[in-house]
Amino acid sequence: MKLKISLFLLLFSTSQLISCSVTTYTPRSKKQQQLAKPSIVLIENIVHYRESFGEWPVSKEQLVAKGTKYKDSFLGFPYHTARFKIIDNDNMVFYFSEHKQDVAKYKETQKVDLNSLGGEVKFYKKDGKFLWKIKMY
């Protein structure tokens, strides 16, 4: 029994030492998360796109190709990755990840931040109107 406990402690401490060399954890305040959210203009333009064209955009490229209004809504967008997951005609999820600050920090330290900024916006239809909720990870 003592051998099992000793072996577990040895493996656990070794994994902690190894993981610290490739990962980091940056505490994020509520204010930092609030500032990292996508702009309301972008979110409202996604809803406007759905109402105007009768479909959700399948990619960022498709959205910005429809006009300068949609292209301009991505100005200052602090994320490298933006994905759209269409559930049905009334529901869609917009994922955003790889915050520019996190990418710059990774290039500098070569460590992955376990608390990197990112999240999702869930779009849904209720009482004939499109609504949305933002969730930060």
N, C-alpha and C positions, 0 to 999 in steps of 0.2 A: 504494500500500500504506500509506504514512504517512497519507494522507487517511482511509482506512478506520479505522485505529487511532485517529486523532484524533477522528473522528466517534463511534466506539464509546465512547471515554473521556468525551466530552462528554455523550452520551446517558446513560451509566451514572451519571455524577456528578449530572446533572439529576434523574434518577429517584430517586436516593438523597436528594437534598434535598427533593423533593416528598413522598416516602414518609415521611420523618421528621416531617413536619408533621401527618400523620394516623395514624401508628402509633407504638407504643412497645413495648419489650421489658422485662418484669420477670423477673429471675431467680427461680426457685422452688427451694427446697431440698427434699430428700426428706421432711423433717419437715413442711413446709408442704403438700406433696402428700398425705402421710399424713393430716393433720388435715382436709383438704378432701374426703376420700373419704366417700361416703354411709355412714350407720351400719349396723352389722351387723344391728341390729334391723329396719331397713327391708328389707334384703336377705333376711333370714330370713322376714319376713312376705310378701314376694313369692313365695317358695318355698311357704310355708304356703297362700297363696291358690291357687296352682296345684294343690297336693295336695288342698285342700278342695273346690274347685269344678271340678276337672278341666280347667281352661283357664287360659291366661295372661291377665292383665289387658291390655286394649288401650290404656288411658290411665290417667293418675293419678286422674282423676275417677271412673272405674269402680272402681278399687282402694279409694279412700277411702269410696265409697258403700256398701261391704259391711260397714262397722262401725267402731266407735271404735278398735279394735285397729289397723286399717290406717291410719286417719286420724291417730292419735297417732304412728305410726312416721314420719310426715313432719314432725313438730314438730322445729324446728331444722335442717331440710334446707336447706343453704346455696346451693341453686341455684334459679333462676327457671324453668328449662326441664327437664322430665322427659318422655322419649319411650320408648315400648315398640315394639320391632320383633319380631313373632312370626315365627319361621322355620318351625317345625312344632310338634307337640304336646310334644316333648321339649326344644326349643331356643328360646331367646328372648334378645334383647339389650335391655338397659335403658340408654339414653343420658341423660347429665345434662350440662348446660352453663349458661352465663350465671351464673357465681358472683356472689353478691351484692356482694362486694368489687370484682370487676372491673366490674360495672355501675355501682357508685358512683364508681369511678375514672374511667370513661368519661364520666359526667355532669359530673364535675369538670374533666377535661382535654380532652374531646372527641377523645380519641385511642384507637384500638383497640389493645388489648394483644395482641401476637402470641403471647404465652405465657400466655394466659388459662387458668384452671382449668376442667377438664371431663374427661369420660371415659365409660367404658362398663363395664357388668357383663354378662358373658356367662354365661347359665344353660344347663346341659346335663345330660343324664341319663347316669349311668355306673353299671353294676351295680345298676340298680333304684333308685338314689338320685340326687336332684338336687344338683348341685354348681354352683359359680360361681367366676368369676375377675374381678377388677377390674383395669382398665387405665386409667391416667390419661394424658391427652394432654399 
